[in-house]
Amino acid sequence: MQDPPRGTVTFLFTDVVGNTRLARLYPTAMEADLRRHEEIIAAAVKAHGGFLFKWVGDESQSAFDRSIDAVRAAIDAQVALTREFWQVPESNPFRVRMAIDLCDAEPRTDDQGNLDYRTPNLNPLGRLRGAGHGGQILVSPVVEDLVRDQLRDLGVVLKNLGEHRLEDLEPERIFQIVHPELEFDFPLLPSSARFTHNLPLLPTSLIGREHETAEVRELLLNDHVRLVTLTGPGGTGKTRLAIHVAAGLLQEFADGVFLVDFASLQDPDLVPSVVARTIGVREVPDRSPADSLVDWLRGRQVLLVLDTFEQVIEASGFLSQVLVDCSRLKLLVATRRALPIQAAHEYPVLPLDIPDANGPIERIVAAESVRLFVERARAHQPTSKVTSENAPTLARICAHLDGLPLAIELAAARIKVFPPAALLSALQRRLPLLTGGARDLPRRQQTLRDAIAWSYDLLSEEVQALFRRLSVFKGGFSFQAASALLSERRSNGSPLSACPPLRLSALDGIQDLIDNSLLRPEEREDEPRYLMLDTIREFGEDRLEAAGESVAMHDIHAVLFHELAEQTEPHLRGAERERRLASLDRERDNLRAALGWLHERGDAERGLRLASSLWQWWWWRTSLAEGRRWLEDMLALPGAEAHKKLRARALTGLATLVETQGEHKASEDLFAQAESLWQELGDRHGLATSFLFRWLVAFDHEDYTRMNELALASCVTFEEVGDTWGIALSETERGIGAMREAREGGLDQAAARAKLDEAEGLLRSSLARFAGIPDRWGIAVATGTLGNVAFIKTEYALGIIRLKETFELFLQMNDGWGLATFMLAPARAAADLQQWEYATHLMGAAEAFSDAIGAPVRLPFRKLFQDNKAKAKASLGDEEFARAWAMGQAMSPKQAIEYAFEGMRRVIGGSAG
């Protein structure tokens, strides 16, 4: 007898969808069909070494030593079920759903001798199976990771269905097995939510707000309501309520729920760019960020949660227009100020309910404000609880804090220092004396500021000073940045400012602020970072101003981030690019704050210096509109004309960003201005950089002569100044130009061959230079372009080897642009070979990757792509083309790459590495 698997076991669970209804309608036929269904399942499990240990009605449970065997058994069973002739007189009566997962489990035998795996570890698998549709095979992420490399010979891909929350479980990704003989297009999973979202998992639970949650949810589900605003002063919990409501609506918005935070944004004109970047819509040449965003949202069922919108209230008109243009879009806006929009349904977020201190203890314990206080107090002192003796005191504490959630949380943090009676006494002594809020604000907002001021007053003078000074950071800060801000002298030995140095260490001071709930650590593995709530940060800035330190500390902040930008800029071309770009990404809000401060002060020199150091970051990250705005603003400052070198750098960057937006004429004019300044200054390196990026204009126009002139000029000049990276990219550009001219330039066969040889020589040279740096992005681009050259020469085996190297690098770098761009190469090669089903899979994948980064196929490649797409459709027919296209669109980048290489090997009939 077969021994049951033990240890780490893979389980396959199956059941029949609609069994009860069919058994009622066709009892005799259904009884026979169920037996046949059981035989099919049992045979498939046995054939692949599985152990079928349980039948419960129409549900089966089987165990396997290897995940791949469970997957093969599931596929064989589904295929056999689809081929069977059933006695029940309905089309496809047997719709069996299946799910596969693995966990640690040991077989057990009960008193009746029945073997089972009794472990709560199997509960998630039952829920996974219950989320599926009849005919569908679902697998967990851990199974997908184990089997994906073993499924190629089966012609199977694993479709990523996104993140789902299954009942009480944490959200996780679910994958579907896609097999040529099985149905693959199913409705969205009916789990508690299909997670296309960026909502954070809140570190603490939402206490109370059940009534508000239900009402806001009902408003958002009303067909006549498009915009709901949660209004109220800071600290009432608008953001937390918005996230909680949105999390409960994930299933209702098929195309996603996205949170956009405007806490650090001051410029309403940047709202479209910030929203687009947050939801993954990249800017498109010839389209404004607003138009690109509307194009993406139009027709999609999306909920946007806009937080701290009072920062950019002037952008309300943009929201009105987006609602008009995008009929399925809904907005949930958290703001301290009501929006001047007729369509807005305002929902005031009031303080938590406060119980009568003289009422029954049951009512005190049940009150939202007391529940919140006790829950947060237990986080600081686990023994905290409500008793008949302290219940009235807790009710009075919440009353003194006006039921404001943030005030309650700050007070609860002191419970380990003050027991309830002492805490109430302390609040009574301090509140009448603290008038930090403006008198025309609601009393509850003054109380909130009082609560923060009270917490602030409990700090030592040194920690108070630290708190004030840290308030200049926006969007968080690193420990290193905090230490630099607080150091007495700069690295060059000059004094930081007239602010007196602090005697305490940054480490001790930050820990004290965390303990007092005025600062919270951000969970990161690479470096310690800290966040300050916006309301608390605003209080700190008020205290900074009152202490006469505001100008000095904002100047120091600007210096710190100007130094970061200048130190980072040279490394954006080379081996450290990815790490350095990530470091700037983390400081986006601080960089914006520094730019805003310098512009507000009219500091043209430092403003130009900072902005011109950042243009490459904006370009690599395609933050085109924002970068353009800052560069234009700094160039327009009085006195900017006097700083010629800084102007030349800024103009070069601005020209590049404008070109990438598709404004070629404006870009040409800006490049001309920059090059005039570089020549006047005699700066050969700056001139070469301008030539290098001006080449993009010629590329988009397919002006091969101009492409070669600019690339050659930049290459020669970089050689003069010894810039290896510049030489390498110039040679890549020259190689691309020669390759494009050979294919599209109308040359005769001999001339085209000579051009391809020239391209190959240039690309080999650039590859060697990039490898010597080393620069992985440059290596990937040069290698991939060599793969294109090989395909044009019909050297398919060599081309696939080169492209495989390219894709492996882009996967490592998570470079969406590279994956989308170079996936066009095998797709085009397959089309050249008239392998239309194969080509359609790859074209579908390439377009999906382009859509994911919001970038359409680039203009010079677009016509050929559309022509090949039309030929494939004509060859395959509408239905088969749609099926092949959908399969390609469902592939992950890794799956598409593996499929491309396997397919090319089969097509060329040989091994390609």
N, C-alpha and C positions, 0 to 999 in steps of 0.2 A: 504493500500500500504506500502511496506517495506521502512523504513527510510534508507537513504544512510549513511554509516559509516562516522565519522568525528573525528578530533583530530589526533591521531597516527593511520594511515590507512595502511594496507598491500594491495598492488596492484599486480594483475596477468595480464600480457600482453601476447597476443598470435598473431601469424600470420602464413600464409601458405607459405612454401618455394616453389618457382617455379610456382606460380599461373599464372603468365602472359603467360608463355610458354604453360602450359596445357590448358588455356582458348583459346589460338589461335589454338591449334591442335584439341581440342575436345570441342567446345563451348557449345553444348547442354548437353552433359554428365557432363561437368564441372559445369554448372549452377545448375544442380540437386545435384551434390556432394557438392557444396559450401553450399547449403541450409541445407543438412544433417549435414555437419561439424558444421554449426552454431547451429543447434539443440543440438548436442552433447556437445558443449562448454557451451551453456546456461543451459542445464540440470545439468551438473557437478557443475557449479557455484551455481545454485539454491539449489542443494542438500546439499551443505555445507555452506549455509547461506550467500553467496556472493551477490553482487549487480553489475550486468552487466550494465554499464552505457554508453558504446559507442561501435558501430561498424563503422569502416572506411574501406570499401572494405572487405578484408579478415582478417582484424586486429580487435581483441577484446580487451577491457579494462574493468577489473572488480575490485571491491573494497571489502575488508573483514575487519571485526573487529579483527580477530585473524590470525596470520601467519600460524598456523597449518592447519586452514581451507582452506587457499589458496593453500597450498601444497597438501592437500588431493584432492581438486578439480582438480588441474593440473594432478595429477597421474591418477585419475579416467577418466579424459578426454582423456589422452594419451592412456590408456588401451583400452577405448572404440573405439578410432580412429584406433588402430591396429587390432581390431576384426571386424570392419565394412567391408561390401562388397561394393566396389566402382564401379560406372558405367564407369569411365575413364579406358580404357583398358591398363593400365600400372601397373607394380608391385609397391605397396605402393605409390600410387599417392599423398596421403595426408600426407605430412611431415610437421607437425606443430611444430614450435619452441616456447618455453614458457620461461618467466622470471618472477621472484618474488622479490619484494623489498618493503620496507616500508618507510614512511616519514610522516611528519605533513602536513595535507591537509584538506581543507574545501570544501564541495560541493557548486557549484554555478549554478544558472539557468540563461540562456541568454534570449534575447528579444523574441525568438521563443519558450521559455519554455523548452528548452533542458537542461538537467542536465549534468554538467561536473565538473572535478577537474582541474581548471586552475592554475597550479603552476609550476614554473621552477624546483621544487624538483623532478618532474617525468622524467625530461630529462635523467638522468642516467639510468633509467629503460628501456627506449626505446633503448638506446645504448647497454645495457646488452642483451636485446632480439635480437638485430641485430647481436650480436657477436656469437649467438648460431647456431646449426645445426638443421635440421628438425628431430623431434622426441626427441629432447634434452630439459630437464628442468633445467634452471640455477637459482641459488639463490644468493643473496648478503650475505656478511659476517654477517650482523646483523640478517638476517632471519635465517641463519644457526645456529647462537648462540641461537636463541629463540626456534627452533623446534627440534634440534638434540636429546634432551632427551625424546621427545614425539614420535619419529618415530620407536622405537623398535618393538612395536606390529604390525607395518605395514610391517616388514621385509625390511626396507629401510635403506640404508646408504647414507651418503653425501660424495662424492668424492671431494677432494681438487684439483682443477685444477691449482693452483698456482696464482701468481700475474699477472694482466693484466692491461694495460692502454687502456681505451676506449675513443678514440678521445682526447678531451681536458681535461679529468678527471685525477686526481691523480691515480697512480696504486693502486689496491686493489685486495684482494683474491676473486676468484669466485669458487662456489661449484656447483656440478652437482648431481641431485637426481638419485640414482641407485636403481631400483626396479626390482624384479625377473621377471616380465612380460614385461619389457621394454628393448629396446636396451640400452647398456651402453658403448660400445666401439666406440667413435667418433673421427674424426681427431682433431688435435689441433685447438683451437679457432682461427678464422680469425680476431682477434682483432688487434690493432696496434702493439701489442707485447705480447708474452707469456713470463712472467718474471721468468725465472730461472736464477738468477743473484745476484750479490752483489754490483752493481753499486750504488754509492751514489747519492742522489738528491742534485745537486749543489745549494749552498745558493744564488748564483747570476746567472743571465742569461749570456749565451755566446753571446758576441757582435761581429758581423761580422763572418768571417771564413766560410761564405756560400760556397765559391769556394773551399776552402780546404776540407770542409766536404764532398762535392760531389765527389771530386777526390779521397780522401782516401776511401770513401765508394765504389766507382767503382773498385778500386784496390782490396779491400777485397772480392768483389763479383765475381772477375775474377777467373775462375776455375784454371788458371795456376799460380796464385799468392797465396802463402801459408804464407808468412811473410812480413809484412810492418813495417818499422821502421820510427818513427817520430823523426827526429834529430834536434838539435839546442841547443843553450846555455840555461842556467837556466833563467826562467822568460819569455820565449816566449809563454807560454801557451800550451806546449805539452800535459801535463796531462789533462787539461780541454778539449782540442780538442779530445784526445783519448776517454775520457768518453762520450763526446757528440756524436761522431761517433758510438761508441759501443751501446749507448742507442737507436740509430736509426736502429740498426741491430738485435735487440733482436728477431724479428720474423724470421730471417734468420737462426738462430742457435738453433735447436730444443732442444739440450741438455744443453744449458746454455751459458751465457757470464759472465766471472769472471775477476775482477780486482785484481791484485797482486802487492803490493807495496814493493819495495826493498830498500826504503830510509834509513832504519836503519840497513840493513844487509851488512856485510863486507865479509863474508865467502861464496865463490861461491859454495862450496860443499853442503851447506844447501839449495840451490835453490829448488831441488826436494821436500824436506820436507816442505818448506814454501808454495810452490804452492799447494802441496797435502792438507796441512792443510787449506788453504784458500778456496779451492773448496769442502772441506768436505770428502776427501779421507783419511781414516785412515791407518796407517801402519799395515802390515800383517806379522805375524811371517814367517820366512824363506824367506822373500822378502825384497829387499832394498826399500827405499822410491821411488827411481826412477822407479824401476820395478812395484811397486804398482800403481804409478801414470800412467805409460804407460798402464798397464792392464786396468785401469778404462777409460782412454781416447780412447783406441783402439776401433774403430767402432762408437764412439760418435761424433756428430756434435757440436763442441764447439769452441768458440772464447775466447782466453786468452789475456787479456790486461796487459802487463807487464810494470810497471812504474818505473822510475829511475833505469833502468837496467845497467847504467854505473857503479853502485856500485859493480856489480857482473859480469863484462864483460867477465871474464874467463869462465863463464858457457855457453858461446855461443855454444860450442860443444855439450852440453847437448840438447840445443834447436834444433840443426840440427838433432840429433838422434831421438828426439821425433817426429819431423815432418816426418821422414822416417817411423817410426813405427805406426804413427796414421794418417791415410790418410785423415780423415775428419776434422782434427784440423787446425785452423788458428791462427796466432799470430799477435797482434798489439803491438809494443814495442816502448815506449817512452824513449829516451836515449840521453844523451849529446854526446855520442861517437858512431860512426857507428859500427855495428856488423861485425865481420870478417866472414860472412857467405855468400856463393854465392847465396843462395836462397833469400836473403833479398832484398826487394824493398825499397830503401831509399827515404823518402819524407821529405825534409827540411821544417821545420816550420819557416817561415820568420816573421819579425816584421809586425805589422799592417800597412796598407797603410797610407801615410801622405799627406794631401792636400797642394796645393800651397796657402800660406798665402795671396797672392794677387789675388787669383781666386774668382769666384762667391761664394756667401754665400751658395748657394744650394750645391755646391760640397764640401765645408768645412763641412757642417752639415752632409752630407752623408758619409764622410770618416770614416772608421772603428775606427781609433785611436781617433778621436774627439767624435764619438758616445760613445766609451768606457769611455773616460774621463768624459763626461757629465753625463752618467748614474751613474758612481761611485760617482761623486761629489754630485749628488742629494741625495745620501744615507746619506751624511754628512750635506748637506745644501739643503733642498727641493726646495728652490727658485732658484737654479742654472738653467740657461738656456742660449741658444746661441742667441746672438743678432748681428745685423750688425756691432755694435761697437766692441764687444769682439771676434767675430769669427776669425779675423786674429791672435789675441793674442793666442787663443786656438790652432790654427794650429801651431804656433811657439813653444808653450809649447810641443806639441806632437813631433815636429821635434827635439827639444833639448833632448827629451827622446828616440829618435830613434824608436818611435813606439812600444816600448817593453811593453807588457801588464802589467807586474808587476811594472815596473817603473811608468807607467801611473796611476795605482791604488794607489801607494804610494803618488804620487804627488796630486792626486785628494783628498786624505784624508786631505790635508792641506787647502782646499778651504775655510773652515770656519775661517781660520786664515788669509790667504792671498787671496784677490780678484785676478782675472786672471792677471792683469798687474803687481801687486806686486809679484805674484808667478813666473812669467816669469823673473822678475828682480832678484829675489832670486836665481833662477836656473842659470842665467848668471853669477852671482858673485861666485857661489860655484863650478860649474862644472870644470872650468879650474884648480882649486886647488886640486880636489879630484882624486887621481890616485890609488884607492884601488885595481883595477884589475891588474893581471899580464900583462906586455906589449905584450907578445906573444899571448894573447887572442884576439878574434875579438873585434872591437871597441864597438859594441853594448853590449858585456858582460861587458866591462869596464864601460859603461854607466849605466848598471844595478847596478853594485856595487857602482857607484857614487850616484845613486838615493837612494840606501839604506843608504850609508854613509851620504848623505844630511839629510835624515830623522833622522838618528842617531845623527847628530850634533845638531839638534833642541831640543834634550832631555837635561835635566839638567845632571850634572856630576853624581849625585846619581842614576838617572834612567839609564844612560849609563852603569854604573857599574852593575846594576841589570840586564840589557839586556845581557851584556857579560856573566855574571855568569849563567843565565838561559839557555844559549846556550849549556850547557853540557847535558841537558835533551834530550832524543830522544823519539819520538813517543808520546810526550805530557807529562804533569806532573800535579800533584794535587796541590792545594793551600797549603796543609799541607807540601808536599815535598819541595815546593819553600820556605816556611817559615823556614823549618829546614835547608835548604841549606844556607840561608842568616843569620841565627842566629849567634851571636857572640861566643857562647860557646856550647859545646855538653852537653847532659843531665848528663854526669858523671862529668862535671865541667872542663874538659880539653879544651884548646883552639882548635878551628877548624883548623886554619891555620894562616899564616902570613898576609892573606888578611885583610885589614882594614874593620871593621864592617860598615854597612850602617845605616844612621840615619833615612831614610824613611821607612815606613811600607811596607811590601810585598803587602798589599791590594792596597795602593795608587800607588805604582810603577807599578803593573800589570795593573791597570786601565789605567794609562798613556800610557803603551805600546799598549794596545788594542785600545785606541783612535788614536794612531799613526800608526795603521795597521801593527805593527810589531809582534803582538800576536793576536790570536783569541780564544774566549772561545769555548769549546766543550760542546754541549748540553747534559747534564746528569742530572738525578734527584737525585742521591745519594750523589754526591760530586762535587764541582767545579773543572774542569780540563781545561787546556789551551794547545793550539797547536802553534808551531812556524814553518812557512814554511821552508822547507829544505834549500833553497837558503839563506834565512835570517839567519837561524841558522849557516850556514857555515861562513857567514860574522861575526856573533857574535863570533864564535870560533877563527877567525883570530884576532879580537880585543882582545880577552881573552889572546891569545898568546903574542900579542904585549904589553899587560899590565903586563906580567910576572906572570899571575895568573892561567895559564892553568893547570900546574901540581897539584897545591893545590886544585883547584876546582874539577878536575877529581878525586882526592883522596877523597874529601868530598863526591862527588857523589857516589863513590864506597862504602864508609862507610854507607851512607844512605840506599842503597839498600841491602847491606849485613845485616844491622840491620833489615830491613823489612823482609828479608828471614828468619833470625834466629828467629825473633819474631813470624813469621807466622808458621814455621815448626811444633811446638807442637800442633797447632790447626788444622792441616790437618788430625788428628785422633780424631774425636769427633763432638760435636754439631755445631761447627762453620766452618766445612769443606767447605761448599759451598760458604760461604761469603769470606773466606780466599783464596780459589782458585781463585775466581773472582778478588780479589785484586791483586794477582800475574799476572793474565791474563792481566789486564790493564797496568801493568808495564813491559810487556814482552820485549819491545825494550830497556828500561832502564836497565833491568837485563842483557840483552845481552851486552849492552855497558859497564856495570860494570865488567862483566866477561872478556870481551875483553881487558879492561884497565889493569886488574890485571894480565892477561896472558901476555900481551905485556910488562909489567914491570917485569915479572918473579917472581911475589910475590906468591910463592908456598903456604905459610900458609894461606893468606887471600883468595887466589883463591880456595884452597881446602875447606876452611870454607864456602864460598859462594856456590860453586857447590854442596857440600854435603848437604847443607840446602835445596837445590832445587830439589833433585832427586825424592822426592815423588810427587812434583808438576808435573814434567815431566811424571811420571808414571801415575798419575790420569788422566792427559790430553793426554796420549799416544803420547807425543812428544819424542818418543823413540830415534830416530837417533840424534836429537839435544842434548838431555840430555847425551847420550852416548859420543858424540863428546867432550862436555865440560869436562865431568868427566875424560875421557882418556887424554885430553890435560893437565888438572891440575895435574893428577897423574904423568905425564911424565916430569913435571918441575924440574929443578935441585933443590935439597934440599927437595923435597916432602917426601923422605924416612924418614926424621927426625921427621915428624909429624905423629906418629903412629895412634893416635886416629882419626885424620882427614882422614888418609888413610883408616882406617877400615870403617869409615862411607861412604867414597866415593866408596870403593870397594863393600860394601853391596848394595848401590844404583846402581852401574854399573852392578853388577851381576843380579839384578832384571830387569833392562831395557833390558839387553842382553837376559835373559830368555824369556821375553815377545816377543822379536823379533824372538824367535824360535831357538836360538843357545844354545842348552841345555848343550853341552860339555863345551863350553867356560864359560857358566854361572856357572857350577859346579866348575870349576877351580877358578873362581873369588870368589865364596862363600867360598871355602876352604881357600883362602888367607885371606879373611876378618875374618873368624872364628878363624884362627890362631892368628891374631892380637888381636881380642877381648879376647881370652883366655890369651894371654901374658899380656894384660893390666888388666885382671881381671874384665872386664866390662860385667856383666851378662846381662844387658839390651840390649847392642849392640849384644851380642851373640844370645839372644832370638829373636831379630828382624831379624837377618840373618836366623835363623831356620824358622821363620814365612813365609818369602818370598821364601826360598829355597823349601818349600813345593810345590810351583807351578811346579817345575821341575818334582817332583814325580807324581803330578796330571796329567800332560800331558802324562807321560809314563804309567799311570794307575798302578803304583807300590803301591799297598795298604799298604804293610808292611812299606815301607819307608815313605809314607804319614803319617801313624799313629805315627811312631817314631819321625818325625820332629815336627808334631803338638803337640804331648805330651811333647816333650822336651821344645818347646817354651812356652807351657802353664805352665809347672812347674816353669820355670825360671821367667816368668812374675809374677807368684804368689809370688815368692821370693822378687821381687823388687816392687810389689804393682802396676802394670800397668793393670788397669781394661780393657782398650780397647784391649790391647794385649792378655789378658786372654780370652776375649770374642771372638776375631777373631780366636784364636787358637782352642777354643771349636767349633766354626763354621767349621773350617777345619777338625777337628776330626769327627764332625757329617757328613760332606759331604763324607769323606772317608768311614765311616761305611755304609752310604746309598748307595754309588757306589758299594761297595763290596757286599752288600746284593743283588743288582740287577744284577751286571755283573760279580761277582766273582765266579760263578759256585758252590755256596753253596747249601746244601740240604734245604728243606723247613723250618725245625726247626731252623737251623743255620741262615738262611736268616732272619727269623722272629726276632731272638734274636738280629741280627745286626741292624735291623730297630728300635727295641726298644732302643738299645744303641744310635743310631743316634738321635732319638727323645729326649732322656734325655739330651744329649749334646747340642742340638740345643735350647731346652727350657732354659737351663742354660745360653747359650750365649745371647739369646734374652733378658732375664731378665737383664743381665749386660749391654747390649747396651741401653736398655730402661732407665737404671739408669743414663747413662752419660748425656743427651741422645744423641744417634748417629743415625740419620734417615737412613743413608746408611746401617749401620750394622743391624738395626731393619728390614729393607726391605730384606736383604740377608738371615738373619736367618729365618724370617717368610716365605719367598718364598721357602726356602729349606724344611721347615716343610710341606709346601703345597705339595712338590714333594714326601716327605715321605708318606703323606696321600694318594696320588694317587697310589703309589706303593702298599700300603695296600688295595687298592680299596675303600678307604674311601673318595669318590669323593665329597660329600657335605662338609666335613671338609676341603678338599684340596682347593676347590673353594673359601671358606671363607678366608683362609690364603692367597691365591694368590691375591684376591681382595685387601686386605690390602697392600700387597707388591706393586701391580701396582699403587695404589693410591699414595704411597710414591714416587715411581720412577717418576710418572707424575709430582708431586710437585717439585721434584729436577731436572726435565728435563734430566734425566739420560738415555741416549740412550742405553748404555751397559746393564743396568738392564732390560729395556723393551724388548730388543732383546733376552737376555738370558732366561728370565723367561717366555716369550711367548711360548717357546718350551714345557713347562710343560703341559698346557691345550691341545696343539696340540698332544703331545704324548699320553695323556689320551684319547683323542677322537679316536686316532688310535688304542689304546688298546681295545676300545669299538667297533671298526670297524664302526664308524660313519664317513665314508670317505669324504663326501662332507663337513661336518663340520670341519674335520681334515685338509682338503685341504685349506679351507679359512684361518685357523689359521697358517698353515705352510707357506702359501703365505705371510701373514702379518709378520710372524717372519723373513722370509728371506728379506722382504722389509726393516724391521727395521735394520737388520744386514748390508744390503747394504748401508743404509743411513749413518751409522757410519764407513763404510769401513772395517768392521770386519767380516770374515766368521764365520760360526758356528764352535765353538771350537772343536778341534780334538776328544776328548772322546765322543762327542755327534753326530759327523758328520755321522758315519755309520748308526746309528739308524734312523736319520733324512732322509737320502737317501733311506733306506729300506722302511720306511713308505710312502715316496713320490712315490716310484715305486708301492707299493701296492694300493695306492689311485688311481693312473692312471690306473692300471689294472682293478680296480673295477668300476670306473666311465666311462672309455673310454676317448679317447684323447680329443674329443670336450668338453664334460662336465667337464673334469678335467681342461682344459685350461680356461673355463669360471669361475669355482670356484676359481682357482688360481689367475686369474686377479682380481676378486672381493676382495679377501684377500689382494692382493698387493695394491689395491686402498684405503684400510681403513687407517684412521688416527690411531695413538696409542689409543686414547680414544675410537674411534668407535670399534676397534678390541677387546679392553678389555671388553666393554659392550657386544659385540657379544659373546665373549667367555663365559661370566658369564650366559647370557641368554640361550645360547646353552647348557651349562652344566646343568642348571636347568631342561631344557626340557629332556635331555638325562637321568638324574638320577631320573626324575619324582618327584622331591621334591624341597623344598625351601633351597637355600644355602646362605641365608643372603641378 
